[in-house]
Amino acid sequence: MKPVIDYSIYLVTDTVYFKDDSIYNKLEAALSAGVTLLQYRDKSAETRILYERALKVKALCDKYRVPLIINDRADIAFAVQAAGVHLGQGDLPPLIARRMLGSDAVIGVSAHNADEALKADTADYLGCGAVYATATKKDTSVIGTEGLSKISAVTKLPFVGIGGITLENYKAVLQAGADGAAIVSAILGADHICQTVRKLKNMALEAKSVKI
């Protein structure tokens, strides 16, 4: 059965945080504080290292019952029995990834504009951005919350904003129609990770109560 996903606080890793094993302590702190979904993204590691790191991340996600998504690599997602995979525009088509991972896999697709969002109708969710300028995606144009609103108008899929999202602009992303935000540095680079995640969680709950 496909897992029910809460996209509100979607933590995404980045290669820079894997320079030492302290990353696993950071991830556990974030998971324990209320992260709802985690994507293992590590653009520069070799396949064997990706696999070994993904196993460690999967063990932490299982401990806190949080679904794990693997960035780009359907083979790694299959190998570690992750909940699914997130695909960029240049990666495998979603239908092929689903054939590899099974019908219960959660397939995410990056969309940078409304046209790409419309073409990704076979995905389970969209990752949209970059909403704001970000050091983790230097080659991506900024779409702003206006871009999120345009995507919200054309898709029925759940979607998250990604790129430069912080405690200060998280609410604006939700107000633009997003179901949550994919966050890297604002969590993993925070001095107090648990406190940061709890603040995000409170804002997500407030936004949900307003929609209801």
N, C-alpha and C positions, 0 to 999 in steps of 0.2 A: 504494500500500500504506500502511495506517495505521501511523504510527510507533510503535515500542515506547517507552513512557514510563516513566521513573524519576521517581517523585513525591517522592522523599526530601527534596530541598532545592529547594523551589518558591519562587523569588523573585518577589515581586509589587511593582510600582511604585506610587507614589502621586503625586498632583498636586503636592504640596509640594516634591518633589525635582526638578521640572522648571522651577524658577525660573531656572536657568542651565544652561549646557551641561556643567557638571561631572558631571551625572547620567550621561552616557555613559561617562566615566572610571570612575565607581563601578560601573556595570553591567559594563564590561569586566573590572574587577578581580574582581568576583564570579563572572563566567562563567569566567574563567581559573583560578579557585581550585576550581571544582567544582560550581557550581550546576547542577542537573539539568533544570530546567524554569523558564521565565520567562513571567510574565504582564504584559503592558503594560496598566496601569490608569491612567486619567487622566480623572477625572470631570468636569472643568470646561472642558477645551479644546474649541474649535470643530472641526468635522469636518475642515477642511483641515489644521489644525495637528495633529490626531490622526493623520491620514494621514502627514504629513511626519515626525512623531516616530516613528511605528510603522515606517516604512521604515528609519530609522536604527537602531532597536532590532533590527529583523529582520536587518540586515547584521551586527550584532554576534553575534546568535544563530547565524547561518549560519557565521560565522568559527569558533565554538567547537562547532558541531554540536549545539546545544541547541534543542529545539523552542520555538516562540513561540506563546503563547496570547494572544488579545486579549480584554479584558474587555468584556462587553455587546454590542459592535458587530460583528455578523456581516459587515456591509458592509466594514468596515475589515479584518477578517480575510481576506476574499476579495480585497480590493484589494492587500494586501501579500503574499498567499500564505502566510499564517501556518498553523501546524499545526492551529489550531482556535480555539474561542471559549469563554469562560466566561460563563454566563448566571445572572442572579439570578432570584428567584421572580417578579419583575414583567417580565422580558424575554421575548423570543421563546420559544415552546415548543421543546424540543430537536429534535423531528422537523422543524420548519420550518427551523431553523438548519442541520440536516444536509442538507436538500433544497437549500439555498442553496450550501453549501460542499462538498458531495459526501460520498460514503460513507466516504472515508478521513479525514475531518475528526475531530479530537478534540473532543468536546463535554463541557464540565464544567458542573455545575449546583450552585448554593448550596443547602445543606440545613441548617436550624436545629434540626431534631429528627428523630426516627425516622419520623414520618408523611411528612414532605417527602422523606426519603431513599427511602422505598418508592415514592413517586409518580414519582421521577426515574429509573425503571428503563431508560429509553431513552438515558440519558446514558452516557458512557464513564468518568466519575469524578465524585466529589462533593467540594465544598469545604465543610467543616462548622465551624460556630462561631457566634458568637465563643467560642473556648475560654476565653480570659481577657479582661479589660477591655482595650480598646485605643483610642487616640486616632484611628486611621484609620477606625474604624467605630463612631461614637458612638451611632448609633441601633439597635444590635444588642444583644439580650440575651445574657448570658453563659450558656453551657451546661456549662462545665467539662469535665474529663476523664470525668465520669460520663455526660454527654451523648454524648460520643464513643463510650463503651462501649455505650450503648444503640443508637446508629447501627450500630456494628460488628456487633451481634447480629442486625440485620434486613436488611443489604444484603450482596451479594456483589461490589458494585462497589468498585474501589479508592477510597480517600478520604483527604483531607488535612485536618488541623486548621488553622484560621486564626483569628487574633486574639490579639494580645499574646504571641506565642510568642518565646522568647528562648533563649539558650544554657542557662539554668538550668532551663527547663521543657520543653525539646524532647524529652528522653527520656520524660517522662511522657506526652506526646502519642502517641509511638510505642507505649508500653506499654498505652495505652488501645485499641489496635487500628488506629490510623491507619497508612497507608502512607508518610506523610511529613507535612511541615508547610509551609504557605504563610506566608512570612515577609516582612515589609516593613522596619520600623524597625531591628530587631535586626541586619540586614545593611547596609542603605543608610545608617543612622545611626551605624554603628560607626566607631570611630577607625581600626581596622585591619581592613578588609573581608576581605582574603584570609585573614588569620589566623582570623577568625570563621567563614568558610565552611569552612575546613579542619577546624576543631574540630567543626562540625556534621557534616561528612562522616565523620569518625572515629566519632562517636556513631552515625550511621546504619549504618555498617559493623558496629559492635559489636552493635547491635540485630538486624541481619540474621543475624549468626552465631549469636546466641542462639536465634532462631526456627528456624534450620536444625538 
